[in-house]
Amino acid sequence: MAVGKEIKTKIASVQNTQKITAAMEMVAASKMRKAQDQMFATRPYSERIASVVSHVASSNTEYRHPFLIGREVKRAGVIAVATDRGLCGGLNTNMFKQALNLLGELDEKGIEFEVVTFGNKAQGFFKRIGAKIVATATHLGDTPEMSQVIGPVQVLLKEFEEGNIDVIYLVGNEFVNTMTQQPKVATLVPVEPAPDENYSHHWDYIYEPDAVEVLDGLLDRYIEALVYQAIVENVACEMAARMLAMKNATDNAGAMIDELNLIYNRERQASITQEISEIVGGAAAV
């Protein structure tokens, strides 16, 4: 029964795959909790510094930092955040589609661009499409550190300060909940004033030692904090997406095993029936 043997081999192979995907699902679920804890721990800081910077951008400060001044866009910088590993469903694919939409809009306007990537998948994707990559960081791990962010981000910030680029975009994934992760595009520089409904007026700040030193440090930390938050959120998105993808793979493997068992039983029954028919036919002939 050669066909039955092939089916049994196929069943064993799918069962081995099912064990692997089930194990990967449990590992992702375990790491997801830690990633979510880190993400929620860093959110208050990034939200608060964003609030302060938005008020600074809205106020009439004695010193206007270059990051607060908009200008005609001739060249753009793009910071892209993706994962180092695959097997996380359509997480990276959806983000890359969003990035391609942004790059398409820039290309239609005749705006050149350069890219800073975080994650192996982002680096590989932008290399394939022929984008100019000026800095990259990979192997960030499950608990990325701020020190891994500063170097690549500073490359684009320096380019902006020197007038080589006129706007910086951030493309990444936003963690909504365990079942939902959505790609997003945000403008990092120039900083856009965000009206806050909780305040009916804006005010100027008193700077110590002076506005130049305070704003230079604050705005750099602001950009780095937003990029770091995007990386931390991407880790949480990755673990949630991988857990869901591995659960679906495990369930699909189970369904395939059931189907193969049904086919095997049918083939076995047909083989037994044929053997009985041959025995009965032989006996009748005698």
C-alpha positions in Angstrom: 0.0 0.0 0.0 2.4 2.6 -1.3 -0.1 5.4 -1.4 -1.0 4.8 2.3 2.7 4.9 3.2 3.2 8.2 1.5 0.2 9.6 3.3 1.5 8.4 6.7 4.9 10.1 6.0 3.1 13.3 5.1 1.0 13.2 8.3 4.2 12.7 10.4 5.8 15.6 8.6 2.9 17.9 9.3 2.7 16.8 12.9 6.4 17.8 13.4 5.6 21.2 11.8 2.6 21.6 14.1 4.8 21.0 17.2 7.3 23.7 16.0 4.6 26.3 15.4 2.9 25.5 18.7 6.2 26.0 20.5 6.8 29.3 18.6 3.3 30.4 19.6 4.0 29.9 23.3 7.4 31.6 23.1 5.8 34.6 21.3 3.1 34.8 23.9 5.6 34.8 26.7 7.7 37.5 25.0 4.7 39.6 24.1 3.9 40.3 27.8 7.4 41.6 28.4 7.3 43.7 25.2 3.9 45.2 26.1 5.2 46.1 29.6 8.2 47.9 28.1 5.9 49.7 25.6 3.5 50.9 28.2 6.3 52.0 30.5 7.9 54.2 27.8 4.6 55.7 26.5 4.1 58.3 29.2 7.5 59.8 28.6 7.1 60.0 24.8 3.6 61.4 25.2 4.7 64.1 27.7 7.7 65.2 25.7 5.5 65.4 22.6 3.1 67.6 24.5 5.8 69.9 25.7 7.4 70.2 22.2 4.0 70.9 20.6 3.4 73.8 23.0 6.9 75.1 22.3 6.1 74.9 18.5 2.9 76.9 19.2 4.5 79.5 21.4 6.4 82.6 20.4 9.8 81.7 21.7 12.7 84.1 21.7 14.7 81.4 19.7 13.2 79.5 16.8 15.0 76.1 16.6 15.5 74.9 13.0 13.3 71.9 13.8 10.4 74.2 14.4 10.7 76.1 11.1 9.0 74.7 7.9 10.6 75.2 4.5 10.1 74.2 0.9 10.6 70.5 0.6 13.2 69.4 -2.0 14.7 66.4 -0.2 13.2 64.1 2.4 14.5 61.7 5.0 12.6 58.6 6.0 13.1 56.5 9.1 11.6 53.0 8.7 11.1 50.6 11.6 10.6 46.9 10.9 11.5 43.5 12.5 14.7 41.6 12.4 13.0 38.3 11.9 10.1 37.0 9.8 7.2 34.6 10.6 5.0 37.4 11.9 2.2 37.4 9.4 1.7 40.6 7.3 3.2 43.0 9.8 6.2 44.0 7.7 4.3 43.8 4.4 1.6 46.2 5.5 4.3 48.7 6.8 6.2 48.4 3.5 3.0 49.1 1.5 2.6 52.3 3.6 6.2 53.2 3.0 5.8 52.7 -0.8 2.8 55.0 -0.8 4.8 57.7 0.9 7.8 57.2 -1.5 5.4 57.3 -4.4 4.0 60.6 -3.3 7.5 62.0 -2.9 8.5 60.8 -6.3 5.5 62.3 -8.0 6.5 65.7 -6.5 10.1 65.3 -7.7 11.4 65.0 -4.1 14.5 63.0 -3.6 14.8 60.9 -0.4 17.2 59.0 1.8 16.4 56.3 4.3 17.5 55.2 7.8 16.4 51.7 8.6 15.9 49.8 11.9 15.6 46.0 11.6 16.9 43.4 9.1 13.6 43.3 7.1 13.6 47.1 6.6 17.2 47.1 5.5 16.6 44.2 3.0 13.4 45.8 1.6 14.9 49.2 0.9 18.0 47.7 -0.6 15.8 45.7 -3.0 13.9 48.8 -4.2 17.1 50.7 -4.7 16.6 53.4 -2.0 19.6 55.3 -0.7 20.2 54.0 2.9 22.4 56.4 4.9 22.3 54.6 8.2 20.9 51.3 9.6 20.6 49.4 12.8 19.9 45.7 13.1 19.7 43.0 15.8 18.0 45.3 18.2 16.7 42.3 20.3 13.5 42.0 22.2 14.5 44.8 24.6 16.0 47.5 22.5 18.1 50.3 24.2 18.0 54.0 23.5 21.8 53.9 22.7 20.9 51.8 19.6 18.7 54.6 18.3 20.7 57.7 18.8 23.5 57.1 16.2 21.3 56.4 13.1 18.8 59.1 14.0 21.5 61.7 14.4 22.6 61.1 10.9 19.3 62.5 9.5 19.1 65.2 12.1 22.5 66.5 11.1 21.4 66.4 7.4 18.3 68.5 8.3 20.4 71.0 10.3 22.8 71.4 7.4 19.9 71.9 4.9 20.5 68.7 2.9 17.0 67.5 3.7 13.9 69.5 4.5 11.5 67.0 6.2 11.9 63.7 8.1 9.2 61.1 8.2 8.8 58.1 10.5 7.2 54.9 9.2 6.4 52.1 11.6 3.7 50.0 13.2 1.4 51.1 16.0 0.2 48.6 18.6 -3.6 48.8 19.0 -4.2 45.5 20.8 -3.1 41.9 20.6 -5.2 41.3 17.5 -4.6 44.6 15.7 -1.4 46.3 14.6 -1.6 49.0 12.0 1.1 50.8 10.0 1.5 54.6 10.5 3.4 57.5 8.9 4.3 60.5 11.0 6.2 63.8 10.3 9.0 64.1 12.8 10.7 67.3 11.5 9.7 70.1 11.2 7.7 69.8 14.4 4.0 70.5 13.7 2.1 72.4 16.5 -0.6 70.1 17.8 -3.6 72.0 19.4 -4.5 70.7 22.8 -8.2 70.9 23.7 -7.3 70.9 27.4 -5.8 74.4 27.1 -7.6 77.5 25.9 -4.3 79.4 25.4 -0.6 79.0 24.9 2.3 80.5 26.8 6.0 81.1 26.5 8.5 79.3 28.6 11.3 80.6 30.8 14.5 78.9 29.9 17.5 78.2 32.1 20.3 78.6 31.3 19.0 79.9 27.9 16.6 79.0 25.1 19.3 77.9 22.6 20.8 75.3 24.9 17.5 74.0 26.3 15.7 73.7 22.9 18.8 72.1 21.2 18.8 69.4 23.8 15.0 69.1 24.1 14.2 68.7 20.4 17.0 66.1 19.9 15.7 64.1 22.8 12.1 64.5 21.4 13.0 63.0 18.1 15.0 60.2 19.6 12.2 59.4 22.1 9.6 59.1 19.3 11.8 56.8 17.2 12.6 54.7 20.3 8.9 54.5 21.1 8.2 53.3 17.5 10.9 50.6 17.9 9.5 49.4 21.3 5.9 49.4 19.9 7.2 47.4 16.8 8.6 44.7 19.1 5.2 44.4 20.8 3.5 44.3 17.4 6.0 41.6 16.2 5.3 39.3 19.2 1.6 39.7 18.9 1.6 39.2 15.2 3.9 36.1 15.5 1.7 34.6 18.2 -1.3 35.0 16.0 0.5 33.7 12.9 1.8 30.7 14.7 -1.6 29.9 16.2 -3.2 30.0 12.7 -0.4 27.8 11.4 -0.9 25.3 14.2 -4.7 25.3 13.6 -4.1 24.8 9.8 -1.7 22.0 10.5 -4.3 20.3 12.7 -6.9 20.7 9.9 -4.5 19.2 7.4 -3.7 16.3 9.6 -7.4 15.5 10.0 -7.9 15.7 6.3 -4.9 13.4 5.6 -6.1 10.9 8.2 -9.5 10.9 6.4 -7.8 10.2 3.1 -5.6 7.6 4.6 -8.6 5.8 6.1 -10.4 5.9 2.8 -7.4 4.5 1.0 -7.0 1.8 3.6 -10.7 0.9 3.5 -10.5 0.7 -0.3 -7.4 -1.5 -0.1 -9.1 -3.9 2.4 -12.3 -4.0 0.3 -10.2 -4.9 -2.8 -8.4 -7.7 -1.0 -11.6 -9.1 0.3 -13.1 -9.0 -3.2 -10.0 -10.8 -4.6 -10.3 -13.5 -1.9 -14.0 -14.0 -2.5 -13.5 -14.1 -6.3 -10.7 -16.6 -5.9 -12.8 -18.8 -3.7 -15.7 -18.7 -6.1 -13.5 -19.7 -9.0 -12.3 -22.8 -7.0 
